[in-house]
Amino acid sequence: MDVSKSISGFISDSKRVLAISYKPDQKTFNRTLKIVLLGTLIIGVLGFIIATIISLLT
């Protein structure tokens, strides 16, 4: 594959993505932030519980 074709394809794909994307409003941003933080917290708590159980069993 030609490097120049690969680079030009990447640039055109990037332009297409930027053309259809939009900046979220404050309500959407806050909702997304809360969901991400909640998911991170749940995964962290589950990991801590599993690590504690494993350390108690060994």
PDB file of N, CA, C, O and CB in Angstrom:
ATOM      1  N   MET A   1       0.856  -1.177   0.000  1.00  0.00           N
ATOM      2  CA  MET A   1       0.000   0.000   0.000  1.00  0.00           C
ATOM      3  C   MET A   1       0.895   1.230   0.000  1.00  0.00           C
ATOM      4  O   MET A   1       1.915   1.271   0.688  1.00  0.00           O
ATOM      5  CB  MET A   1      -0.970   0.004   1.228  1.00  0.00           C
ATOM      6  N   ASP A   2       0.511   2.202  -0.758  1.00  0.00           N
ATOM      7  CA  ASP A   2       1.282   3.427  -0.870  1.00  0.00           C
ATOM      8  C   ASP A   2       1.071   4.300   0.365  1.00  0.00           C
ATOM      9  O   ASP A   2      -0.053   4.462   0.842  1.00  0.00           O
ATOM     10  CB  ASP A   2       0.895   4.193  -2.145  1.00  0.00           C
ATOM     11  N   VAL A   3       2.159   4.853   0.871  1.00  0.00           N
ATOM     12  CA  VAL A   3       2.098   5.645   2.090  1.00  0.00           C
ATOM     13  C   VAL A   3       1.297   6.922   1.875  1.00  0.00           C
ATOM     14  O   VAL A   3       0.527   7.318   2.750  1.00  0.00           O
ATOM     15  CB  VAL A   3       3.503   5.982   2.575  1.00  0.00           C
ATOM     16  N   SER A   4       1.462   7.562   0.745  1.00  0.00           N
ATOM     17  CA  SER A   4       0.734   8.816   0.491  1.00  0.00           C
ATOM     18  C   SER A   4      -0.773   8.566   0.393  1.00  0.00           C
ATOM     19  O   SER A   4      -1.561   9.396   0.845  1.00  0.00           O
ATOM     20  CB  SER A   4       1.243   9.484  -0.807  1.00  0.00           C
ATOM     21  N   LYS A   5      -1.184   7.442  -0.188  1.00  0.00           N
ATOM     22  CA  LYS A   5      -2.613   7.106  -0.245  1.00  0.00           C
ATOM     23  C   LYS A   5      -3.151   6.838   1.156  1.00  0.00           C
ATOM     24  O   LYS A   5      -4.274   7.221   1.484  1.00  0.00           O
ATOM     25  CB  LYS A   5      -2.852   5.877  -1.153  1.00  0.00           C
ATOM     26  N   SER A   6      -2.342   6.181   1.972  1.00  0.00           N
ATOM     27  CA  SER A   6      -2.757   5.886   3.338  1.00  0.00           C
ATOM     28  C   SER A   6      -2.940   7.166   4.143  1.00  0.00           C
ATOM     29  O   SER A   6      -3.916   7.311   4.879  1.00  0.00           O
ATOM     30  CB  SER A   6      -1.736   4.979   4.019  1.00  0.00           C
ATOM     31  N   ILE A   7      -2.008   8.084   4.000  1.00  0.00           N
ATOM     32  CA  ILE A   7      -2.091   9.349   4.730  1.00  0.00           C
ATOM     33  C   ILE A   7      -3.261  10.189   4.230  1.00  0.00           C
ATOM     34  O   ILE A   7      -3.992  10.765   5.036  1.00  0.00           O
ATOM     35  CB  ILE A   7      -0.780  10.134   4.593  1.00  0.00           C
ATOM     36  N   SER A   8      -3.449  10.269   2.918  1.00  0.00           N
ATOM     37  CA  SER A   8      -4.560  11.059   2.386  1.00  0.00           C
ATOM     38  C   SER A   8      -5.902  10.436   2.763  1.00  0.00           C
ATOM     39  O   SER A   8      -6.873  11.160   2.986  1.00  0.00           O
ATOM     40  CB  SER A   8      -4.446  11.185   0.859  1.00  0.00           C
ATOM     41  N   GLY A   9      -5.972   9.111   2.837  1.00  0.00           N
ATOM     42  CA  GLY A   9      -7.200   8.455   3.282  1.00  0.00           C
ATOM     43  C   GLY A   9      -7.503   8.768   4.733  1.00  0.00           C
ATOM     44  O   GLY A   9      -8.655   8.999   5.101  1.00  0.00           O
ATOM     45  N   PHE A  10      -6.459   8.774   5.562  1.00  0.00           N
ATOM     46  CA  PHE A  10      -6.640   9.107   6.973  1.00  0.00           C
ATOM     47  C   PHE A  10      -7.123  10.543   7.132  1.00  0.00           C
ATOM     48  O   PHE A  10      -8.003  10.818   7.948  1.00  0.00           O
ATOM     49  CB  PHE A  10      -5.332   8.901   7.747  1.00  0.00           C
ATOM     50  N   ILE A  11      -6.552  11.454   6.360  1.00  0.00           N
ATOM     51  CA  ILE A  11      -6.943  12.865   6.448  1.00  0.00           C
ATOM     52  C   ILE A  11      -8.388  13.050   6.014  1.00  0.00           C
ATOM     53  O   ILE A  11      -9.134  13.790   6.656  1.00  0.00           O
ATOM     54  CB  ILE A  11      -6.016  13.739   5.587  1.00  0.00           C
ATOM     55  N   SER A  12      -8.794  12.393   4.938  1.00  0.00           N
ATOM     56  CA  SER A  12     -10.188  12.537   4.489  1.00  0.00           C
ATOM     57  C   SER A  12     -11.162  11.914   5.495  1.00  0.00           C
ATOM     58  O   SER A  12     -12.245  12.451   5.725  1.00  0.00           O
ATOM     59  CB  SER A  12     -10.375  11.886   3.101  1.00  0.00           C
ATOM     60  N   ASP A  13     -10.780  10.791   6.086  1.00  0.00           N
ATOM     61  CA  ASP A  13     -11.631  10.192   7.113  1.00  0.00           C
ATOM     62  C   ASP A  13     -11.739  11.092   8.337  1.00  0.00           C
ATOM     63  O   ASP A  13     -12.809  11.213   8.934  1.00  0.00           O
ATOM     64  CB  ASP A  13     -11.090   8.824   7.518  1.00  0.00           C
ATOM     65  N   SER A  14     -10.631  11.721   8.707  1.00  0.00           N
ATOM     66  CA  SER A  14     -10.641  12.631   9.856  1.00  0.00           C
ATOM     67  C   SER A  14     -11.518  13.839   9.588  1.00  0.00           C
ATOM     68  O   SER A  14     -12.245  14.282  10.477  1.00  0.00           O
ATOM     69  CB  SER A  14      -9.222  13.084  10.197  1.00  0.00           C
ATOM     70  N   LYS A  15     -11.463  14.377   8.385  1.00  0.00           N
ATOM     71  CA  LYS A  15     -12.312  15.508   8.031  1.00  0.00           C
ATOM     72  C   LYS A  15     -13.783  15.123   8.098  1.00  0.00           C
ATOM     73  O   LYS A  15     -14.613  15.912   8.550  1.00  0.00           O
ATOM     74  CB  LYS A  15     -11.963  16.023   6.634  1.00  0.00           C
ATOM     75  N   ARG A  16     -14.108  13.921   7.653  1.00  0.00           N
ATOM     76  CA  ARG A  16     -15.500  13.452   7.677  1.00  0.00           C
ATOM     77  C   ARG A  16     -15.993  13.345   9.120  1.00  0.00           C
ATOM     78  O   ARG A  16     -17.115  13.751   9.422  1.00  0.00           O
ATOM     79  CB  ARG A  16     -15.632  12.080   6.959  1.00  0.00           C
ATOM     80  N   VAL A  17     -15.166  12.804  10.008  1.00  0.00           N
ATOM     81  CA  VAL A  17     -15.560  12.675  11.412  1.00  0.00           C
ATOM     82  C   VAL A  17     -15.754  14.047  12.046  1.00  0.00           C
ATOM     83  O   VAL A  17     -16.729  14.267  12.765  1.00  0.00           O
ATOM     84  CB  VAL A  17     -14.510  11.873  12.197  1.00  0.00           C
ATOM     85  N   LEU A  18     -14.836  14.968  11.783  1.00  0.00           N
ATOM     86  CA  LEU A  18     -14.960  16.311  12.348  1.00  0.00           C
ATOM     87  C   LEU A  18     -16.173  17.051  11.800  1.00  0.00           C
ATOM     88  O   LEU A  18     -16.759  17.876  12.502  1.00  0.00           O
ATOM     89  CB  LEU A  18     -13.702  17.113  12.071  1.00  0.00           C
ATOM     90  N   ALA A  19     -16.558  16.772  10.567  1.00  0.00           N
ATOM     91  CA  ALA A  19     -17.711  17.448   9.972  1.00  0.00           C
ATOM     92  C   ALA A  19     -19.018  17.019  10.631  1.00  0.00           C
ATOM     93  O   ALA A  19     -19.932  17.836  10.749  1.00  0.00           O
ATOM     94  CB  ALA A  19     -17.771  17.167   8.474  1.00  0.00           C
ATOM     95  N   ILE A  20     -19.137  15.766  11.063  1.00  0.00           N
ATOM     96  CA  ILE A  20     -20.399  15.305  11.644  1.00  0.00           C
ATOM     97  C   ILE A  20     -20.412  15.377  13.164  1.00  0.00           C
ATOM     98  O   ILE A  20     -21.458  15.173  13.780  1.00  0.00           O
ATOM     99  CB  ILE A  20     -20.676  13.889  11.209  1.00  0.00           C
ATOM    100  N   SER A  21     -19.268  15.665  13.782  1.00  0.00           N
ATOM    101  CA  SER A  21     -19.240  15.740  15.243  1.00  0.00           C
ATOM    102  C   SER A  21     -19.708  17.117  15.709  1.00  0.00           C
ATOM    103  O   SER A  21     -19.689  18.088  14.953  1.00  0.00           O
ATOM    104  CB  SER A  21     -17.820  15.444  15.778  1.00  0.00           C
ATOM    105  N   TYR A  22     -20.122  17.173  16.955  1.00  0.00           N
ATOM    106  CA  TYR A  22     -20.590  18.425  17.522  1.00  0.00           C
ATOM    107  C   TYR A  22     -20.155  18.501  18.982  1.00  0.00           C
ATOM    108  O   TYR A  22     -19.855  17.485  19.609  1.00  0.00           O
ATOM    109  CB  TYR A  22     -22.131  18.554  17.392  1.00  0.00           C
ATOM    110  N   LYS A  23     -20.127  19.702  19.501  1.00  0.00           N
ATOM    111  CA  LYS A  23     -19.778  19.905  20.900  1.00  0.00           C
ATOM    112  C   LYS A  23     -21.039  19.693  21.736  1.00  0.00           C
ATOM    113  O   LYS A  23     -22.066  20.319  21.475  1.00  0.00           O
ATOM    114  CB  LYS A  23     -19.169  21.333  21.136  1.00  0.00           C
ATOM    115  N   PRO A  24     -20.967  18.815  22.740  1.00  0.00           N
ATOM    116  CA  PRO A  24     -22.167  18.559  23.543  1.00  0.00           C
ATOM    117  C   PRO A  24     -22.506  19.755  24.426  1.00  0.00           C
ATOM    118  O   PRO A  24     -21.633  20.529  24.819  1.00  0.00           O
ATOM    119  CB  PRO A  24     -21.974  17.308  24.408  1.00  0.00           C
ATOM    120  N   ASP A  25     -23.784  19.883  24.724  1.00  0.00           N
ATOM    121  CA  ASP A  25     -24.167  20.946  25.642  1.00  0.00           C
ATOM    122  C   ASP A  25     -23.825  20.529  27.082  1.00  0.00           C
ATOM    123  O   ASP A  25     -23.392  19.402  27.319  1.00  0.00           O
ATOM    124  CB  ASP A  25     -25.684  21.271  25.504  1.00  0.00           C
ATOM    125  N   GLN A  26     -24.020  21.426  28.015  1.00  0.00           N
ATOM    126  CA  GLN A  26     -23.606  21.191  29.399  1.00  0.00           C
ATOM    127  C   GLN A  26     -24.354  20.011  30.019  1.00  0.00           C
ATOM    128  O   GLN A  26     -23.765  19.232  30.769  1.00  0.00           O
ATOM    129  CB  GLN A  26     -23.832  22.448  30.237  1.00  0.00           C
ATOM    130  N   LYS A  27     -25.635  19.874  29.715  1.00  0.00           N
ATOM    131  CA  LYS A  27     -26.442  18.790  30.287  1.00  0.00           C
ATOM    132  C   LYS A  27     -25.937  17.432  29.794  1.00  0.00           C
ATOM    133  O   LYS A  27     -25.793  16.501  30.588  1.00  0.00           O
ATOM    134  CB  LYS A  27     -27.938  18.972  29.921  1.00  0.00           C
ATOM    135  N   THR A  28     -25.673  17.314  28.513  1.00  0.00           N
ATOM    136  CA  THR A  28     -25.170  16.060  27.957  1.00  0.00           C
ATOM    137  C   THR A  28     -23.789  15.735  28.508  1.00  0.00           C
ATOM    138  O   THR A  28     -23.506  14.581  28.831  1.00  0.00           O
ATOM    139  CB  THR A  28     -25.124  16.134  26.430  1.00  0.00           C
ATOM    140  N   PHE A  29     -22.929  16.739  28.618  1.00  0.00           N
ATOM    141  CA  PHE A  29     -21.588  16.531  29.151  1.00  0.00           C
ATOM    142  C   PHE A  29     -21.641  16.051  30.592  1.00  0.00           C
ATOM    143  O   PHE A  29     -20.933  15.114  30.960  1.00  0.00           O
ATOM    144  CB  PHE A  29     -20.772  17.816  29.057  1.00  0.00           C
ATOM    145  N   ASN A  30     -22.475  16.684  31.412  1.00  0.00           N
ATOM    146  CA  ASN A  30     -22.581  16.284  32.819  1.00  0.00           C
ATOM    147  C   ASN A  30     -23.128  14.866  32.960  1.00  0.00           C
ATOM    148  O   ASN A  30     -22.663  14.106  33.809  1.00  0.00           O
ATOM    149  CB  ASN A  30     -23.475  17.263  33.583  1.00  0.00           C
ATOM    150  N   ARG A  31     -24.107  14.504  32.140  1.00  0.00           N
ATOM    151  CA  ARG A  31     -24.673  13.167  32.187  1.00  0.00           C
ATOM    152  C   ARG A  31     -23.624  12.125  31.810  1.00  0.00           C
ATOM    153  O   ARG A  31     -23.499  11.092  32.468  1.00  0.00           O
ATOM    154  CB  ARG A  31     -25.886  13.065  31.256  1.00  0.00           C
ATOM    155  N   THR A  32     -22.878  12.399  30.757  1.00  0.00           N
ATOM    156  CA  THR A  32     -21.827  11.478  30.333  1.00  0.00           C
ATOM    157  C   THR A  32     -20.751  11.354  31.402  1.00  0.00           C
ATOM    158  O   THR A  32     -20.272  10.253  31.673  1.00  0.00           O
ATOM    159  CB  THR A  32     -21.208  11.942  29.014  1.00  0.00           C
ATOM    160  N   LEU A  33     -20.371  12.464  32.008  1.00  0.00           N
ATOM    161  CA  LEU A  33     -19.365  12.452  33.061  1.00  0.00           C
ATOM    162  C   LEU A  33     -19.814  11.610  34.249  1.00  0.00           C
ATOM    163  O   LEU A  33     -19.029  10.834  34.793  1.00  0.00           O
ATOM    164  CB  LEU A  33     -19.059  13.873  33.513  1.00  0.00           C
ATOM    165  N   LYS A  34     -21.073  11.758  34.654  1.00  0.00           N
ATOM    166  CA  LYS A  34     -21.597  10.979  35.779  1.00  0.00           C
ATOM    167  C   LYS A  34     -21.599   9.487  35.464  1.00  0.00           C
ATOM    168  O   LYS A  34     -21.253   8.676  36.324  1.00  0.00           O
ATOM    169  CB  LYS A  34     -23.013  11.439  36.133  1.00  0.00           C
ATOM    170  N   ILE A  35     -21.980   9.117  34.254  1.00  0.00           N
ATOM    171  CA  ILE A  35     -22.012   7.706  33.870  1.00  0.00           C
ATOM    172  C   ILE A  35     -20.614   7.115  33.872  1.00  0.00           C
ATOM    173  O   ILE A  35     -20.410   6.004  34.360  1.00  0.00           O
ATOM    174  CB  ILE A  35     -22.652   7.536  32.492  1.00  0.00           C
ATOM    175  N   VAL A  36     -19.647   7.851  33.328  1.00  0.00           N
ATOM    176  CA  VAL A  36     -18.265   7.360  33.277  1.00  0.00           C
ATOM    177  C   VAL A  36     -17.697   7.221  34.688  1.00  0.00           C
ATOM    178  O   VAL A  36     -17.056   6.218  35.001  1.00  0.00           O
ATOM    179  CB  VAL A  36     -17.379   8.311  32.435  1.00  0.00           C
ATOM    180  N   LEU A  37     -17.927   8.215  35.536  1.00  0.00           N
ATOM    181  CA  LEU A  37     -17.421   8.144  36.906  1.00  0.00           C
ATOM    182  C   LEU A  37     -18.070   7.012  37.693  1.00  0.00           C
ATOM    183  O   LEU A  37     -17.399   6.336  38.473  1.00  0.00           O
ATOM    184  CB  LEU A  37     -17.653   9.466  37.619  1.00  0.00           C
ATOM    185  N   LEU A  38     -19.356   6.800  37.500  1.00  0.00           N
ATOM    186  CA  LEU A  38     -20.045   5.711  38.183  1.00  0.00           C
ATOM    187  C   LEU A  38     -19.504   4.356  37.728  1.00  0.00           C
ATOM    188  O   LEU A  38     -19.285   3.467  38.551  1.00  0.00           O
ATOM    189  CB  LEU A  38     -21.556   5.792  37.929  1.00  0.00           C
ATOM    190  N   GLY A  39     -19.290   4.198  36.433  1.00  0.00           N
ATOM    191  CA  GLY A  39     -18.730   2.950  35.926  1.00  0.00           C
ATOM    192  C   GLY A  39     -17.330   2.704  36.445  1.00  0.00           C
ATOM    193  O   GLY A  39     -16.988   1.574  36.797  1.00  0.00           O
ATOM    194  N   THR A  40     -16.510   3.753  36.498  1.00  0.00           N
ATOM    195  CA  THR A  40     -15.154   3.615  37.032  1.00  0.00           C
ATOM    196  C   THR A  40     -15.186   3.244  38.504  1.00  0.00           C
ATOM    197  O   THR A  40     -14.403   2.405  38.951  1.00  0.00           O
ATOM    198  CB  THR A  40     -14.364   4.912  36.835  1.00  0.00           C
ATOM    199  N   LEU A  41     -16.076   3.855  39.254  1.00  0.00           N
ATOM    200  CA  LEU A  41     -16.212   3.540  40.676  1.00  0.00           C
ATOM    201  C   LEU A  41     -16.650   2.096  40.891  1.00  0.00           C
ATOM    202  O   LEU A  41     -16.110   1.408  41.757  1.00  0.00           O
ATOM    203  CB  LEU A  41     -17.209   4.488  41.333  1.00  0.00           C
ATOM    204  N   ILE A  42     -17.613   1.636  40.119  1.00  0.00           N
ATOM    205  CA  ILE A  42     -18.095   0.259  40.259  1.00  0.00           C
ATOM    206  C   ILE A  42     -16.984  -0.735  39.943  1.00  0.00           C
ATOM    207  O   ILE A  42     -16.792  -1.701  40.681  1.00  0.00           O
ATOM    208  CB  ILE A  42     -19.303   0.013  39.338  1.00  0.00           C
ATOM    209  N   ILE A  43     -16.251  -0.509  38.858  1.00  0.00           N
ATOM    210  CA  ILE A  43     -15.158  -1.412  38.493  1.00  0.00           C
ATOM    211  C   ILE A  43     -14.068  -1.393  39.561  1.00  0.00           C
ATOM    212  O   ILE A  43     -13.507  -2.439  39.887  1.00  0.00           O
ATOM    213  CB  ILE A  43     -14.570  -1.024  37.121  1.00  0.00           C
ATOM    214  N   GLY A  44     -13.763  -0.224  40.106  1.00  0.00           N
ATOM    215  CA  GLY A  44     -12.759  -0.124  41.159  1.00  0.00           C
ATOM    216  C   GLY A  44     -13.171  -0.854  42.419  1.00  0.00           C
ATOM    217  O   GLY A  44     -12.363  -1.558  43.025  1.00  0.00           O
ATOM    218  N   VAL A  45     -14.423  -0.692  42.820  1.00  0.00           N
ATOM    219  CA  VAL A  45     -14.914  -1.370  44.022  1.00  0.00           C
ATOM    220  C   VAL A  45     -14.910  -2.888  43.818  1.00  0.00           C
ATOM    221  O   VAL A  45     -14.511  -3.634  44.712  1.00  0.00           O
ATOM    222  CB  VAL A  45     -16.339  -0.880  44.379  1.00  0.00           C
ATOM    223  N   LEU A  46     -15.350  -3.340  42.648  1.00  0.00           N
ATOM    224  CA  LEU A  46     -15.327  -4.782  42.383  1.00  0.00           C
ATOM    225  C   LEU A  46     -13.902  -5.327  42.395  1.00  0.00           C
ATOM    226  O   LEU A  46     -13.659  -6.406  42.935  1.00  0.00           O
ATOM    227  CB  LEU A  46     -15.990  -5.086  41.036  1.00  0.00           C
ATOM    228  N   GLY A  47     -12.973  -4.605  41.816  1.00  0.00           N
ATOM    229  CA  GLY A  47     -11.574  -5.028  41.829  1.00  0.00           C
ATOM    230  C   GLY A  47     -11.023  -5.079  43.235  1.00  0.00           C
ATOM    231  O   GLY A  47     -10.281  -6.000  43.576  1.00  0.00           O
ATOM    232  N   PHE A  48     -11.377  -4.094  44.066  1.00  0.00           N
ATOM    233  CA  PHE A  48     -10.917  -4.081  45.451  1.00  0.00           C
ATOM    234  C   PHE A  48     -11.487  -5.265  46.222  1.00  0.00           C
ATOM    235  O   PHE A  48     -10.774  -5.917  46.985  1.00  0.00           O
ATOM    236  CB  PHE A  48     -11.309  -2.766  46.132  1.00  0.00           C
ATOM    237  N   ILE A  49     -12.766  -5.540  46.024  1.00  0.00           N
ATOM    238  CA  ILE A  49     -13.400  -6.667  46.723  1.00  0.00           C
ATOM    239  C   ILE A  49     -12.758  -7.981  46.301  1.00  0.00           C
ATOM    240  O   ILE A  49     -12.456  -8.822  47.148  1.00  0.00           O
ATOM    241  CB  ILE A  49     -14.918  -6.702  46.440  1.00  0.00           C
ATOM    242  N   ILE A  50     -12.550  -8.165  45.018  1.00  0.00           N
ATOM    243  CA  ILE A  50     -11.930  -9.404  44.527  1.00  0.00           C
ATOM    244  C   ILE A  50     -10.506  -9.533  45.055  1.00  0.00           C
ATOM    245  O   ILE A  50     -10.102 -10.623  45.460  1.00  0.00           O
ATOM    246  CB  ILE A  50     -11.929  -9.441  42.981  1.00  0.00           C
ATOM    247  N   ALA A  51      -9.743  -8.457  45.061  1.00  0.00           N
ATOM    248  CA  ALA A  51      -8.365  -8.509  45.566  1.00  0.00           C
ATOM    249  C   ALA A  51      -8.356  -8.814  47.061  1.00  0.00           C
ATOM    250  O   ALA A  51      -7.494  -9.554  47.536  1.00  0.00           O
ATOM    251  CB  ALA A  51      -7.630  -7.176  45.290  1.00  0.00           C
ATOM    252  N   THR A  52      -9.302  -8.256  47.804  1.00  0.00           N
ATOM    253  CA  THR A  52      -9.378  -8.536  49.237  1.00  0.00           C
ATOM    254  C   THR A  52      -9.731  -9.978  49.500  1.00  0.00           C
ATOM    255  O   THR A  52      -9.144 -10.610  50.379  1.00  0.00           O
ATOM    256  CB  THR A  52     -10.392  -7.631  49.902  1.00  0.00           C
ATOM    257  N   ILE A  53     -10.677 -10.509  48.757  1.00  0.00           N
ATOM    258  CA  ILE A  53     -11.063 -11.906  48.920  1.00  0.00           C
ATOM    259  C   ILE A  53      -9.899 -12.831  48.603  1.00  0.00           C
ATOM    260  O   ILE A  53      -9.652 -13.789  49.335  1.00  0.00           O
ATOM    261  CB  ILE A  53     -12.257 -12.240  48.028  1.00  0.00           C
ATOM    262  N   ILE A  54      -9.192 -12.557  47.533  1.00  0.00           N
ATOM    263  CA  ILE A  54      -8.055 -13.392  47.145  1.00  0.00           C
ATOM    264  C   ILE A  54      -6.950 -13.323  48.189  1.00  0.00           C
ATOM    265  O   ILE A  54      -6.330 -14.338  48.506  1.00  0.00           O
ATOM    266  CB  ILE A  54      -7.515 -12.961  45.776  1.00  0.00           C
ATOM    267  N   SER A  55      -6.699 -12.125  48.727  1.00  0.00           N
ATOM    268  CA  SER A  55      -5.642 -12.012  49.730  1.00  0.00           C
ATOM    269  C   SER A  55      -6.044 -12.690  51.039  1.00  0.00           C
ATOM    270  O   SER A  55      -5.175 -13.184  51.758  1.00  0.00           O
ATOM    271  CB  SER A  55      -5.306 -10.541  49.984  1.00  0.00           C
ATOM    272  N   LEU A  56      -7.327 -12.726  51.363  1.00  0.00           N
ATOM    273  CA  LEU A  56      -7.764 -13.412  52.574  1.00  0.00           C
ATOM    274  C   LEU A  56      -7.703 -14.931  52.404  1.00  0.00           C
ATOM    275  O   LEU A  56      -7.477 -15.646  53.381  1.00  0.00           O
ATOM    276  CB  LEU A  56      -9.185 -12.980  52.942  1.00  0.00           C
ATOM    277  N   LEU A  57      -7.896 -15.426  51.208  1.00  0.00           N
ATOM    278  CA  LEU A  57      -7.895 -16.867  50.975  1.00  0.00           C
ATOM    279  C   LEU A  57      -6.485 -17.439  50.868  1.00  0.00           C
ATOM    280  O   LEU A  57      -6.283 -18.636  51.070  1.00  0.00           O
ATOM    281  CB  LEU A  57      -8.668 -17.184  49.716  1.00  0.00           C
ATOM    282  N   THR A  58      -5.520 -16.596  50.555  1.00  0.00           N
ATOM    283  CA  THR A  58      -4.149 -17.116  50.413  1.00  0.00           C
ATOM    284  C   THR A  58      -3.327 -16.871  51.644  1.00  0.00           C
ATOM    285  O   THR A  58      -2.155 -17.246  51.689  1.00  0.00           O
ATOM    286  CB  THR A  58      -3.463 -16.493  49.221  1.00  0.00           C
TER     287      THR A  58
END
